[in-house]
Amino acid sequence: MRTDNVEYTTFSGWIDPPSDILPPLTEDLTCDVAVIGGGMGGMATALRLAERGQDVVLLEAEFCGYGSSSRNAGQVAGAPGGDLRLLSLFSGKKMPGMVRLAENSARFVEDLITTHDIDCDYEPNGMVFGAVSRGQMFRVRTLAKILHRAGGHGKVGTSEELGIPRGFVGGMREGEGGMLNPGKLARGVRRALLSSNARVFERTKVTDVTRDHGQVVISTPRSDVRANKVVLATNAYSGEWDVTPKRLSVPMWIIEVETEPIEPGRLDELGWDSRSGIVTQHQIMENYRLTSRNTIVLGVRRLERGKTFPLPAKAPDPELVEELASAFATRFPSLADVAMERAWGGWIAITSSWLSIAGEIDGNIYYSIACNGHGLAQAPYVGSLIADLIVDGSRHEDLEGIWASAPKFPPFMMMGPLGLRTIWAVDRFNDLVNGSRRRARRRTAPTT
Ligand SMILES: Cc1cc2nc3c(=O)[nH]c(=O)nc-3n(C[C@H](O)[C@H](O)[C@H](O)COP(=O)(O)OP(=O)(O)OC[C@H]3O[C@@H](n4cnc5c(N)ncnc54)[C@H](O)[C@@H]3O)c2cc1C
């Protein structure tokens, strides 16, 4: 495992920043709807509003696609994020709605790609809940039952049956979704947005959101925007203003690492014929996926809670990159010599229930958190539903299912540094036990 030449970046490994970043807002203006934040969520909201003839302004602190939207693993999930066992235990009634939301979100992104002719290397091959041990395989079977009971789709099988590397015991492939290059997707949606009638201002950091005579006043360093309605689409950065609901979410920092290009012949030997992206069944998952440039992107394994706003621009901690590289060598022993080439990270927002949330404050400020590290598809879909709500005045059933009737949320459990470290330690203990069981099985296996 080689990590000595890793390029650490504070943006993304998928794409460079755009060369045509738009100028900031310098004059006061008014509009009907203002969208704050230009990730997939904010861009899809503004695009939909513009397509529906609304007078919309989007304000983005850096450039559209700067946040998680260009940094994620590019796995378009077709099932809810989080631990489905806990979700079904504590939020059982919401499960069918969450499953439908996840599947419709994946289809929404596929439509977005087709409608705007976005070249983002999309492969509709369904994400796999991968098991690295027999214990995880037991968990996968339980999750599959929960998913099916809630109306979802997933095929359980061995690694051979699912066409995933033999270092995994097996898993469950989700019925919808697949994988793509998220940087290219975000760039394509940005292009569509800039061609629409929406007025977009980049390099425009909103410093406050307040109310005045029934309107919302959005302050930026040089000027103000007055809007009748506002959509907060700032994801993990949402805790910055007094107007944001308290305890809506906590920001967590997670990272991705990419290997150097690997010879196609060596990739073929893995048996990864489906090319499906994989997320392991640890409490804090590991993710693995192939890319169109013959590399493997891997990530997460540890969550680090953001402490203060504004959230800093960060590069990954080399110690965590080494830890991920070592996990990679365990899951892909035949590629243990492959070097890690680049590493990046981003901020995700986690809600206390691990469910997606959307809501409204006093009739004219809309917010959503969609959803807990699985928002690549859900954030834009929910954003488009909020746009439709603003135009039509009624909520789609998928929005209804995640709607918070009052902007009040319970405290977070196990999300402090000690709780997160404990969860990480449980995962590592299970890995150790599974490693020694695997070695013992190999020792006692009959030789031919
Ligand atoms: C490393 C990583 C891996 C992930 N992997 C996956 C995956 O494989 N599949 C999946 O479904 N999801 C994944 N996610 C989660 C997914 O990327 C997010 O849920 C989704 O991109 C959220 O989109 P968004 O538009 O809500 O937020 P963001 O893309 O974060 O956009 C928020 C925007 O708001 C802007 N902003 C913030 N504050 C202000 C301000 N004050 N004024 C103006 N603008 C502001 C930011 O600059 C940013 O551009 C991953 C995330 C990360 C970080």
Ligand as a Chemical Component Dictionary entry (heavy atoms), coordinates in Angstrom:
data_LIG
# 
_chem_comp.id                   LIG 
_chem_comp.type                 NON-POLYMER 
_chem_comp.pdbx_formal_charge   0 
_chem_comp.three_letter_code    LIG 
# 
loop_
_chem_comp_atom.comp_id 
_chem_comp_atom.atom_id 
_chem_comp_atom.alt_atom_id 
_chem_comp_atom.type_symbol 
_chem_comp_atom.charge 
_chem_comp_atom.model_Cartn_x 
_chem_comp_atom.model_Cartn_y 
_chem_comp_atom.model_Cartn_z 
_chem_comp_atom.pdbx_ordinal 
LIG C1  C1  C 0 -16.963 12.691 0.351  1  
LIG C2  C2  C 0 -18.444 12.575 0.106  2  
LIG C3  C3  C 0 -18.972 11.405 -0.450 3  
LIG C4  C4  C 0 -20.350 11.307 -0.704 4  
LIG N1  N1  N 0 -20.817 10.226 -1.405 5  
LIG C5  C5  C 0 -22.119 10.204 -1.791 6  
LIG C6  C6  C 0 -22.590 9.181  -2.658 7  
LIG O1  O1  O 0 -21.846 8.361  -3.152 8  
LIG N2  N2  N 0 -23.920 9.160  -2.937 9  
LIG C7  C7  C 0 -24.786 10.090 -2.455 10 
LIG O2  O2  O 0 -26.000 10.005 -2.724 11 
LIG N3  N3  N 0 -24.346 11.123 -1.691 12 
LIG C8  C8  C 0 -23.050 11.208 -1.350 13 
LIG N4  N4  N 0 -22.583 12.253 -0.598 14 
LIG C9  C9  C 0 -23.541 13.273 -0.160 15 
LIG C10 C10 C 0 -23.949 14.214 -1.289 16 
LIG O3  O3  O 0 -22.815 14.703 -1.953 17 
LIG C11 C11 C 0 -24.733 15.389 -0.675 18 
LIG O4  O4  O 0 -25.821 14.884 0.089  19 
LIG C12 C12 C 0 -25.299 16.317 -1.754 20 
LIG O5  O5  O 0 -24.315 16.675 -2.689 21 
LIG C13 C13 C 0 -25.864 17.553 -1.085 22 
LIG O6  O6  O 0 -26.154 18.509 -2.080 23 
LIG P1  P1  P 0 -26.526 19.959 -1.634 24 
LIG O7  O7  O 0 -26.854 20.758 -2.824 25 
LIG O8  O8  O 0 -27.580 19.868 -0.571 26 
LIG O9  O9  O 0 -25.252 20.511 -0.878 27 
LIG P2  P2  P 0 -23.812 21.031 -1.392 28 
LIG O10 O10 O 0 -23.394 20.396 -2.644 29 
LIG O11 O11 O 0 -22.902 20.925 -0.212 30 
LIG O12 O12 O 0 -24.090 22.551 -1.722 31 
LIG C14 C14 C 0 -24.250 23.544 -0.745 32 
LIG C15 C15 C 0 -23.748 24.835 -1.367 33 
LIG O13 O13 O 0 -24.084 25.919 -0.519 34 
LIG C16 C16 C 0 -23.051 26.873 -0.633 35 
LIG N5  N5  N 0 -23.096 27.751 0.541  36 
LIG C17 C17 C 0 -22.858 27.415 1.820  37 
LIG N6  N6  N 0 -22.975 28.485 2.629  38 
LIG C18 C18 C 0 -23.331 29.510 1.830  39 
LIG C19 C19 C 0 -23.596 30.896 2.078  40 
LIG N7  N7  N 0 -23.519 31.396 3.305  41 
LIG N8  N8  N 0 -23.933 31.667 1.034  42 
LIG C20 C20 C 0 -24.025 31.173 -0.231 43 
LIG N9  N9  N 0 -23.756 29.875 -0.509 44 
LIG C21 C21 C 0 -23.419 29.057 0.504  45 
LIG C22 C22 C 0 -21.788 26.026 -0.680 46 
LIG O14 O14 O 0 -20.690 26.742 -1.220 47 
LIG C23 C23 C 0 -22.238 24.866 -1.551 48 
LIG O15 O15 O 0 -21.923 25.069 -2.921 49 
LIG C24 C24 C 0 -21.225 12.366 -0.320 50 
LIG C25 C25 C 0 -20.693 13.538 0.254  51 
LIG C26 C26 C 0 -19.319 13.644 0.455  52 
LIG C27 C27 C 0 -18.770 14.904 1.045  53 
# 
loop_
_chem_comp_bond.comp_id 
_chem_comp_bond.atom_id_1 
_chem_comp_bond.atom_id_2 
_chem_comp_bond.value_order 
_chem_comp_bond.pdbx_ordinal 
LIG C1  C2  SING 1  
LIG C2  C3  SING 2  
LIG C2  C26 DOUB 3  
LIG C3  C4  DOUB 4  
LIG C4  N1  SING 5  
LIG C4  C24 SING 6  
LIG N1  C5  DOUB 7  
LIG C5  C6  SING 8  
LIG C5  C8  SING 9  
LIG C6  O1  DOUB 10 
LIG C6  N2  SING 11 
LIG N2  C7  SING 12 
LIG C7  O2  DOUB 13 
LIG C7  N3  SING 14 
LIG N3  C8  DOUB 15 
LIG C8  N4  SING 16 
LIG N4  C9  SING 17 
LIG N4  C24 SING 18 
LIG C9  C10 SING 19 
LIG C10 O3  SING 20 
LIG C10 C11 SING 21 
LIG C11 O4  SING 22 
LIG C11 C12 SING 23 
LIG C12 O5  SING 24 
LIG C12 C13 SING 25 
LIG C13 O6  SING 26 
LIG O6  P1  SING 27 
LIG P1  O7  DOUB 28 
LIG P1  O8  SING 29 
LIG P1  O9  SING 30 
LIG O9  P2  SING 31 
LIG P2  O10 DOUB 32 
LIG P2  O11 SING 33 
LIG P2  O12 SING 34 
LIG O12 C14 SING 35 
LIG C14 C15 SING 36 
LIG C15 O13 SING 37 
LIG C15 C23 SING 38 
LIG O13 C16 SING 39 
LIG C16 N5  SING 40 
LIG C16 C22 SING 41 
LIG N5  C17 SING 42 
LIG N5  C21 SING 43 
LIG C17 N6  DOUB 44 
LIG N6  C18 SING 45 
LIG C18 C19 SING 46 
LIG C18 C21 DOUB 47 
LIG C19 N7  SING 48 
LIG C19 N8  DOUB 49 
LIG N8  C20 SING 50 
LIG C20 N9  DOUB 51 
LIG N9  C21 SING 52 
LIG C22 O14 SING 53 
LIG C22 C23 SING 54 
LIG C23 O15 SING 55 
LIG C24 C25 DOUB 56 
LIG C25 C26 SING 57 
LIG C26 C27 SING 58 
# 
